[in-house]
């Protein structure tokens, strides 16, 4: 199972926003960012590793 995440807040609550001629875009339900660029992970462990690294950088 793959995971898609918001590049800004790392939420996995992102949904398709727009497509067709403009290309696929996604909207995050937590930070409401709209972006064509998302992060995609192959498994939950990869997602958690990146999330932990990002949180440690912020501290």
N, C-alpha and C positions, 0 to 999 in steps of 0.2 A: 504494500500500500504506500503510495507516495503522498507527501505533504506539500502543500503550497503555503507560503507565509508572506506576510507583508514585510517589505524591506525596511520600513520605518519603525514599526512597533513590534514586529515578530509575531503578530497574531496569526492564527490559522483560520480565522473567520473572514476569509476573502471570497468574493463572489464575482462572476463575470458581470461587467458593467456595460460594455459596448463591444461591438465587433464589426464585421463586414468590411467596408471600405477603409475604416480607420485602423484596422487591426484589432486584435483582442486586447481589451483593457479590463482591469479588475478594480473593485472597490473594497476597501477594508471596512468591516462593520464596527471596528473598535476606534480607529483614529480617523475614519472617513476619507482617507487618502485614495485618490484614483490614479492608477499607474499601469503602464504596459509592462513594467518590469516587476517580476515577483521572484521570490526565492523558492526553489523546488528541491525537496529532499526525498531520497529513496526510502528512508525508513525513519522511525521515531527516534532511534538512537542518534542519528546524524543531526536531526532537528534539535534535540536536547543538548548536544555538544556545542552547537553554534550558539544556542540561546545562553548556555552557561558562560561561554567565552565572551559573549557580548555584555552580559551582566557584570562579569568581572572587570571588563574594560571601563565600564561606567563608574565603578567604585573608586 
